[in-house]
Amino acid sequence: MKDDFSSYSDGLTSPAVAAEAIVPHDVQALEFVTRALYIGQGGDVNVVLKSGDTVLLPNMQAGVFYPLRVTRVLATGTTAADIVGLR
């Protein structure tokens, strides 16, 4: 398949090139740092940011891409579901 943009580097402002379903876990870190989270079913999301800060993000809406660099989505405090990490 032809990719007219194969010679361009991926940056934070470029579209995501991969995605993975995230199962919230209090101990297990993600295999990659996200560039964004997609929330399939709305609710609260408790995350560890790339900086190491932990923050509970209340009432995240379904069907929205949130530009967050996270290393972990914690099970404790997370009520949202169908979370996808984009990179």
N, CA, C and O atoms as CSV, one atom per row, in Angstrom:
chain,resi,resn,atom,element,x,y,z
A,1,MET,N,N,0.840,-1.172,0.000
A,1,MET,CA,C,0.000,0.000,0.000
A,1,MET,C,C,0.889,1.241,0.000
A,1,MET,O,O,1.860,1.315,0.753
A,2,LYS,N,N,0.566,2.182,-0.818
A,2,LYS,CA,C,1.335,3.417,-0.914
A,2,LYS,C,C,1.044,4.308,0.290
A,2,LYS,O,O,-0.111,4.477,0.679
A,3,ASP,N,N,2.096,4.875,0.876
A,3,ASP,CA,C,1.972,5.805,2.002
A,3,ASP,C,C,2.742,7.066,1.649
A,3,ASP,O,O,3.970,7.097,1.736
A,4,ASP,N,N,2.020,8.108,1.249
A,4,ASP,CA,C,2.655,9.358,0.840
A,4,ASP,C,C,3.388,10.052,1.983
A,4,ASP,O,O,4.163,10.979,1.743
A,5,PHE,N,N,3.159,9.621,3.215
A,5,PHE,CA,C,3.746,10.289,4.366
A,5,PHE,C,C,4.781,9.423,5.085
A,5,PHE,O,O,5.149,9.722,6.221
A,6,SER,N,N,5.245,8.379,4.454
A,6,SER,CA,C,6.183,7.454,5.102
A,6,SER,C,C,7.515,8.109,5.447
A,6,SER,O,O,8.212,7.632,6.344
A,7,SER,N,N,7.885,9.174,4.771
A,7,SER,CA,C,9.159,9.832,5.058
A,7,SER,C,C,9.038,10.886,6.161
A,7,SER,O,O,10.042,11.473,6.561
A,8,TYR,N,N,7.843,11.127,6.648
A,8,TYR,CA,C,7.622,12.098,7.725
A,8,TYR,C,C,7.743,11.402,9.077
A,8,TYR,O,O,7.360,10.242,9.232
A,9,SER,N,N,8.284,12.133,10.054
A,9,SER,CA,C,8.358,11.563,11.402
A,9,SER,C,C,7.025,11.774,12.113
A,9,SER,O,O,6.309,12.741,11.854
A,10,ASP,N,N,6.709,10.844,13.016
A,10,ASP,CA,C,5.489,10.958,13.799
A,10,ASP,C,C,5.733,11.898,14.967
A,10,ASP,O,O,6.696,11.725,15.713
A,11,GLY,N,N,4.875,12.881,15.129
A,11,GLY,CA,C,4.964,13.817,16.238
A,11,GLY,C,C,3.647,13.863,16.983
A,11,GLY,O,O,2.677,13.217,16.586
A,12,LEU,N,N,3.614,14.621,18.056
A,12,LEU,CA,C,2.396,14.695,18.855
A,12,LEU,C,C,1.233,15.342,18.124
A,12,LEU,O,O,0.078,15.122,18.486
A,13,THR,N,N,1.518,16.129,17.108
A,13,THR,CA,C,0.438,16.777,16.370
A,13,THR,C,C,0.009,15.977,15.142
A,13,THR,O,O,-0.957,16.346,14.474
A,14,SER,N,N,0.703,14.906,14.841
A,14,SER,CA,C,0.325,14.078,13.704
A,14,SER,C,C,-0.694,13.025,14.140
A,14,SER,O,O,-0.810,12.740,15.332
A,15,PRO,N,N,-1.422,12.453,13.206
A,15,PRO,CA,C,-2.427,11.441,13.562
A,15,PRO,C,C,-1.784,10.219,14.213
A,15,PRO,O,O,-0.610,9.923,13.990
A,16,ALA,N,N,-2.564,9.527,15.011
A,16,ALA,CA,C,-2.089,8.298,15.649
A,16,ALA,C,C,-1.785,7.252,14.585
A,16,ALA,O,O,-2.422,7.214,13.532
A,17,VAL,N,N,-0.806,6.407,14.873
A,17,VAL,CA,C,-0.433,5.359,13.931
A,17,VAL,C,C,-0.711,3.962,14.480
A,17,VAL,O,O,-0.599,2.977,13.750
A,18,ALA,N,N,-1.068,3.869,15.751
A,18,ALA,CA,C,-1.378,2.572,16.362
A,18,ALA,C,C,-2.344,2.793,17.515
A,18,ALA,O,O,-2.431,3.889,18.068
A,19,ALA,N,N,-3.064,1.744,17.868
A,19,ALA,CA,C,-4.013,1.819,18.969
A,19,ALA,C,C,-4.062,0.472,19.684
A,19,ALA,O,O,-3.771,-0.571,19.099
A,20,GLU,N,N,-4.435,0.518,20.952
A,20,GLU,CA,C,-4.536,-0.703,21.735
A,20,GLU,C,C,-5.598,-0.529,22.812
A,20,GLU,O,O,-5.658,0.507,23.475
A,21,ALA,N,N,-6.433,-1.545,22.983
A,21,ALA,CA,C,-7.426,-1.517,24.055
A,21,ALA,C,C,-6.701,-1.508,25.395
A,21,ALA,O,O,-5.697,-2.199,25.568
A,22,ILE,N,N,-7.208,-0.730,26.334
A,22,ILE,CA,C,-6.599,-0.624,27.657
A,22,ILE,C,C,-7.522,-1.242,28.687
A,22,ILE,O,O,-8.701,-0.899,28.779
A,23,VAL,N,N,-6.965,-2.159,29.460
A,23,VAL,CA,C,-7.666,-2.726,30.597
A,23,VAL,C,C,-7.075,-2.058,31.835
A,23,VAL,O,O,-5.900,-2.263,32.139
A,24,PRO,N,N,-7.869,-1.264,32.555
A,24,PRO,CA,C,-7.335,-0.579,33.734
A,24,PRO,C,C,-6.748,-1.566,34.736
A,24,PRO,O,O,-7.312,-2.631,34.985
A,25,HIS,N,N,-5.604,-1.192,35.305
A,25,HIS,CA,C,-4.896,-2.052,36.256
A,25,HIS,C,C,-4.131,-1.158,37.213
A,25,HIS,O,O,-3.515,-0.181,36.787
A,26,ASP,N,N,-4.162,-1.476,38.498
A,26,ASP,CA,C,-3.510,-0.628,39.497
A,26,ASP,C,C,-1.997,-0.771,39.538
A,26,ASP,O,O,-1.314,0.119,40.044
A,27,VAL,N,N,-1.456,-1.868,39.020
A,27,VAL,CA,C,-0.009,-2.103,39.109
A,27,VAL,C,C,0.661,-2.117,37.739
A,27,VAL,O,O,1.737,-1.545,37.568
A,28,GLN,N,N,0.039,-2.758,36.778
A,28,GLN,CA,C,0.636,-2.967,35.460
A,28,GLN,C,C,0.651,-1.679,34.634
A,28,GLN,O,O,-0.397,-1.090,34.371
A,29,ALA,N,N,1.838,-1.252,34.231
A,29,ALA,CA,C,1.965,-0.089,33.351
A,29,ALA,C,C,1.614,-0.492,31.920
A,29,ALA,O,O,1.688,-1.667,31.561
A,30,LEU,N,N,1.239,0.478,31.125
A,30,LEU,CA,C,0.992,0.232,29.707
A,30,LEU,C,C,2.308,-0.120,29.018
A,30,LEU,O,O,3.383,0.185,29.535
A,31,GLU,N,N,2.227,-0.750,27.873
A,31,GLU,CA,C,3.430,-1.094,27.128
A,31,GLU,C,C,3.993,0.096,26.366
A,31,GLU,O,O,5.103,0.027,25.838
A,32,PHE,N,N,3.241,1.178,26.305
A,32,PHE,CA,C,3.666,2.384,25.607
A,32,PHE,C,C,3.048,3.592,26.289
A,32,PHE,O,O,2.035,3.472,26.977
A,33,VAL,N,N,3.653,4.750,26.099
A,33,VAL,CA,C,3.072,6.006,26.577
A,33,VAL,C,C,2.109,6.479,25.494
A,33,VAL,O,O,2.471,6.568,24.321
A,34,THR,N,N,0.898,6.774,25.897
A,34,THR,CA,C,-0.108,7.172,24.908
A,34,THR,C,C,0.130,8.599,24.415
A,34,THR,O,O,0.824,9.390,25.054
A,35,ARG,N,N,-0.455,8.900,23.281
A,35,ARG,CA,C,-0.539,10.292,22.825
A,35,ARG,C,C,-1.957,10.790,23.041
A,35,ARG,O,O,-2.207,11.995,23.066
A,36,ALA,N,N,-2.891,9.843,23.197
A,36,ALA,CA,C,-4.285,10.191,23.451
A,36,ALA,C,C,-5.025,8.979,23.999
A,36,ALA,O,O,-4.597,7.838,23.826
A,37,LEU,N,N,-6.141,9.250,24.665
A,37,LEU,CA,C,-7.063,8.207,25.103
A,37,LEU,C,C,-8.393,8.429,24.406
A,37,LEU,O,O,-8.861,9.561,24.283
A,38,TYR,N,N,-8.996,7.343,23.955
A,38,TYR,CA,C,-10.361,7.384,23.446
A,38,TYR,C,C,-11.227,6.713,24.494
A,38,TYR,O,O,-10.891,5.633,24.980
A,39,ILE,N,N,-12.336,7.340,24.847
A,39,ILE,CA,C,-13.242,6.814,25.849
A,39,ILE,C,C,-14.499,6.312,25.145
A,39,ILE,O,O,-15.237,7.092,24.543
A,40,GLY,N,N,-14.737,4.994,25.226
A,40,GLY,CA,C,-15.903,4.413,24.568
A,40,GLY,C,C,-17.174,4.568,25.375
A,40,GLY,O,O,-18.232,4.869,24.821
A,41,GLN,N,N,-17.079,4.364,26.690
A,41,GLN,CA,C,-18.207,4.549,27.594
A,41,GLN,C,C,-17.771,5.523,28.677
A,41,GLN,O,O,-16.787,5.278,29.375
A,42,GLY,N,N,-18.483,6.606,28.818
A,42,GLY,CA,C,-18.080,7.693,29.702
A,42,GLY,C,C,-18.034,7.327,31.174
A,42,GLY,O,O,-18.652,6.358,31.614
A,43,GLY,N,N,-17.293,8.120,31.918
A,43,GLY,CA,C,-17.154,7.953,33.355
A,43,GLY,C,C,-15.860,8.578,33.829
A,43,GLY,O,O,-15.217,9.332,33.097
A,44,ASP,N,N,-15.485,8.265,35.046
A,44,ASP,CA,C,-14.231,8.769,35.610
A,44,ASP,C,C,-13.058,7.911,35.135
A,44,ASP,O,O,-13.201,6.703,34.949
A,45,VAL,N,N,-11.905,8.540,34.942
A,45,VAL,CA,C,-10.700,7.811,34.554
A,45,VAL,C,C,-9.563,8.267,35.460
A,45,VAL,O,O,-9.256,9.457,35.540
A,46,ASN,N,N,-8.949,7.317,36.133
A,46,ASN,CA,C,-7.835,7.587,37.039
A,46,ASN,C,C,-6.555,7.168,36.327
A,46,ASN,O,O,-6.378,5.990,36.019
A,47,VAL,N,N,-5.662,8.117,36.063
A,47,VAL,CA,C,-4.478,7.838,35.256
A,47,VAL,C,C,-3.197,8.263,35.964
A,47,VAL,O,O,-3.201,9.098,36.868
A,48,VAL,N,N,-2.100,7.655,35.515
A,48,VAL,CA,C,-0.762,8.120,35.863
A,48,VAL,C,C,-0.204,8.753,34.594
A,48,VAL,O,O,-0.044,8.083,33.574
A,49,LEU,N,N,0.088,10.040,34.666
A,49,LEU,CA,C,0.626,10.763,33.514
A,49,LEU,C,C,2.101,10.435,33.303
A,49,LEU,O,O,2.753,9.880,34.188
A,50,LYS,N,N,2.613,10.773,32.150
A,50,LYS,CA,C,4.022,10.535,31.842
A,50,LYS,C,C,4.940,11.178,32.880
A,50,LYS,O,O,6.026,10.663,33.142
A,51,SER,N,N,4.523,12.277,33.462
A,51,SER,CA,C,5.316,12.981,34.479
A,51,SER,C,C,5.398,12.207,35.792
A,51,SER,O,O,6.245,12.494,36.637
A,52,GLY,N,N,4.496,11.207,35.961
A,52,GLY,CA,C,4.426,10.466,37.208
A,52,GLY,C,C,3.289,10.904,38.103
A,52,GLY,O,O,2.994,10.248,39.101
A,53,ASP,N,N,2.645,12.011,37.755
A,53,ASP,CA,C,1.504,12.504,38.534
A,53,ASP,C,C,0.300,11.592,38.321
A,53,ASP,O,O,0.041,11.125,37.212
A,54,THR,N,N,-0.426,11.350,39.404
A,54,THR,CA,C,-1.674,10.599,39.333
A,54,THR,C,C,-2.819,11.588,39.437
A,54,THR,O,O,-2.820,12.466,40.300
A,55,VAL,N,N,-3.802,11.438,38.546
A,55,VAL,CA,C,-4.929,12.372,38.544
A,55,VAL,C,C,-6.208,11.618,38.189
A,55,VAL,O,O,-6.234,10.796,37.273
A,56,LEU,N,N,-7.255,11.919,38.933
A,56,LEU,CA,C,-8.580,11.391,38.618
A,56,LEU,C,C,-9.282,12.407,37.730
A,56,LEU,O,O,-9.483,13.556,38.124
A,57,LEU,N,N,-9.648,11.982,36.549
A,57,LEU,CA,C,-10.324,12.853,35.580
A,57,LEU,C,C,-11.808,12.496,35.600
A,57,LEU,O,O,-12.211,11.480,35.033
A,58,PRO,N,N,-12.623,13.329,36.253
A,58,PRO,CA,C,-14.030,12.985,36.412
A,58,PRO,C,C,-14.860,13.239,35.158
A,58,PRO,O,O,-14.601,14.164,34.388
A,59,ASN,N,N,-15.865,12.386,34.979
A,59,ASN,CA,C,-16.892,12.592,33.969
A,59,ASN,C,C,-16.349,12.764,32.546
A,59,ASN,O,O,-16.777,13.663,31.821
A,60,MET,N,N,-15.421,11.915,32.153
A,60,MET,CA,C,-14.940,11.960,30.764
A,60,MET,C,C,-16.050,11.438,29.866
A,60,MET,O,O,-16.687,10.431,30.174
A,61,GLN,N,N,-16.273,12.114,28.774
A,61,GLN,CA,C,-17.403,11.819,27.897
A,61,GLN,C,C,-17.075,10.721,26.896
A,61,GLN,O,O,-15.944,10.608,26.424
A,62,ALA,N,N,-18.082,9.915,26.582
A,62,ALA,CA,C,-17.937,8.852,25.592
A,62,ALA,C,C,-17.766,9.428,24.197
A,62,ALA,O,O,-18.332,10.472,23.872
A,63,GLY,N,N,-16.985,8.744,23.380
A,63,GLY,CA,C,-16.809,9.145,21.990
A,63,GLY,C,C,-15.842,10.292,21.785
A,63,GLY,O,O,-15.842,10.923,20.728
A,64,VAL,N,N,-15.013,10.572,22.788
A,64,VAL,CA,C,-14.094,11.707,22.724
A,64,VAL,C,C,-12.650,11.208,22.784
A,64,VAL,O,O,-12.336,10.273,23.521
A,65,PHE,N,N,-11.773,11.848,21.995
A,65,PHE,CA,C,-10.331,11.619,22.064
A,65,PHE,C,C,-9.736,12.684,22.982
A,65,PHE,O,O,-9.904,13.880,22.743
A,66,TYR,N,N,-9.050,12.251,24.019
A,66,TYR,CA,C,-8.417,13.175,24.963
A,66,TYR,C,C,-6.901,13.115,24.774
A,66,TYR,O,O,-6.320,12.035,24.881
A,67,PRO,N,N,-6.246,14.244,24.497
A,67,PRO,CA,C,-4.796,14.260,24.257
A,67,PRO,C,C,-4.024,14.138,25.573
A,67,PRO,O,O,-3.592,15.139,26.145
A,68,LEU,N,N,-3.858,12.914,26.038
A,68,LEU,CA,C,-3.196,12.656,27.315
A,68,LEU,C,C,-2.034,11.695,27.132
A,68,LEU,O,O,-2.169,10.656,26.486
A,69,ARG,N,N,-0.901,12.047,27.702
A,69,ARG,CA,C,0.278,11.172,27.693
A,69,ARG,C,C,0.274,10.407,29.008
A,69,ARG,O,O,0.729,10.922,30.030
A,70,VAL,N,N,-0.238,9.178,28.988
A,70,VAL,CA,C,-0.359,8.393,30.207
A,70,VAL,C,C,0.463,7.117,30.119
A,70,VAL,O,O,0.690,6.569,29.040
A,71,THR,N,N,0.904,6.657,31.299
A,71,THR,CA,C,1.649,5.400,31.388
A,71,THR,C,C,0.828,4.296,32.033
A,71,THR,O,O,1.186,3.120,31.957
A,72,ARG,N,N,-0.277,4.680,32.671
A,72,ARG,CA,C,-1.122,3.692,33.344
A,72,ARG,C,C,-2.523,4.253,33.490
A,72,ARG,O,O,-2.709,5.439,33.761
A,73,VAL,N,N,-3.508,3.381,33.306
A,73,VAL,CA,C,-4.897,3.695,33.643
A,73,VAL,C,C,-5.227,2.800,34.827
A,73,VAL,O,O,-5.242,1.575,34.713
A,74,LEU,N,N,-5.489,3.423,35.950
A,74,LEU,CA,C,-5.707,2.681,37.190
A,74,LEU,C,C,-7.131,2.131,37.251
A,74,LEU,O,O,-8.082,2.783,36.820
A,75,ALA,N,N,-7.261,0.916,37.796
A,75,ALA,CA,C,-8.581,0.310,37.971
A,75,ALA,C,C,-9.347,1.019,39.082
A,75,ALA,O,O,-10.546,1.271,38.964
A,76,THR,N,N,-8.631,1.340,40.170
A,76,THR,CA,C,-9.265,2.027,41.292
A,76,THR,C,C,-9.665,3.438,40.863
A,76,THR,O,O,-8.818,4.236,40.462
A,77,GLY,N,N,-10.932,3.731,40.949
A,77,GLY,CA,C,-11.422,5.061,40.606
A,77,GLY,C,C,-11.869,5.215,39.169
A,77,GLY,O,O,-12.497,6.218,38.828
A,78,THR,N,N,-11.560,4.240,38.307
A,78,THR,CA,C,-11.962,4.331,36.904
A,78,THR,C,C,-13.309,3.656,36.720
A,78,THR,O,O,-13.468,2.467,36.996
A,79,THR,N,N,-14.277,4.432,36.249
A,79,THR,CA,C,-15.606,3.894,35.968
A,79,THR,C,C,-15.910,3.894,34.472
A,79,THR,O,O,-16.865,3.246,34.046
A,80,ALA,N,N,-15.128,4.600,33.673
A,80,ALA,CA,C,-15.299,4.599,32.221
A,80,ALA,C,C,-14.889,3.227,31.693
A,80,ALA,O,O,-14.172,2.484,32.362
A,81,ALA,N,N,-15.350,2.902,30.492
A,81,ALA,CA,C,-15.029,1.609,29.893
A,81,ALA,C,C,-14.727,1.784,28.406
A,81,ALA,O,O,-14.905,2.857,27.831
A,82,ASP,N,N,-14.270,0.703,27.816
A,82,ASP,CA,C,-13.906,0.698,26.387
A,82,ASP,C,C,-12.900,1.800,26.101
A,82,ASP,O,O,-13.097,2.624,25.208
A,83,ILE,N,N,-11.821,1.801,26.871
A,83,ILE,CA,C,-10.768,2.815,26.742
A,83,ILE,C,C,-9.731,2.300,25.746
A,83,ILE,O,O,-9.302,1.148,25.811
A,84,VAL,N,N,-9.347,3.164,24.842
A,84,VAL,CA,C,-8.343,2.820,23.832
A,84,VAL,C,C,-7.201,3.817,23.932
A,84,VAL,O,O,-7.424,5.027,23.973
A,85,GLY,N,N,-5.975,3.305,23.971
A,85,GLY,CA,C,-4.792,4.155,23.954
A,85,GLY,C,C,-4.286,4.298,22.541
A,85,GLY,O,O,-4.136,3.308,21.825
A,86,LEU,N,N,-4.022,5.527,22.132
A,86,LEU,CA,C,-3.502,5.783,20.783
A,86,LEU,C,C,-2.074,6.259,20.884
A,86,LEU,O,O,-1.705,6.975,21.814
A,87,ARG,N,N,-1.268,5.850,19.911
A,87,ARG,CA,C,0.125,6.292,19.872
A,87,ARG,C,C,0.526,6.593,18.454
A,87,ARG,O,O,1.667,6.982,18.205
